[in-house]
Amino acid sequence: MEYINLMKNNQTETFNGYANYETWNASLWIGNDQFLYNTAKACVTYCCANETPWVKFVRCMTDGQIGRHLVQTGDGVRWDDKRINSAEMVAMMVGL
């Protein structure tokens, strides 16, 4: 798989410029799916002062009527996976 780019750099691993596979995969899906993209942009605009856009996005994807069906990316990475780097996701979402 030539799109995979694992690099060891001072004992830290990155995946295609992201902290790990899970962060990269979540970002990839948000950037390439119109519904997820629009939801992420809305989360940046409408998140409360006590939550980050990523926390709001995860809540939207895992709670309620719609969330019960969208708990993971198309590749099976759960939106609430603890391995997803929240700071990287917020930075990506703010840049949308």
C-alpha positions, 0 to 999 in steps of 0.5 A: 500500500503505497499511500501509507507513510509510517515514519519513526521520528524521535520515537514518535510515529506519524501516519501521512502527517497525522498522529496515527492511522485513526486520526488520519482516517477520521480527517480523510472521511471528514474532508471527502464526505459532503455530509461529514464536511458540512457537519464538521463546519457547523460544529466549528460555528456552533460549538459551546464555550465549554466544548471543542468542535471535535467534541461536538462533532463526536457527540453529533456522530454518536448520539441521537437518531442520526448518530446511532447509525454514524458511529464510525467512518466507512473504514470502521474507525469509531468517531469516539476512538480514544486514539484520535488526536483531538487537537489535530482534529480541531485544527483540521476542522477550523481550517475547513 
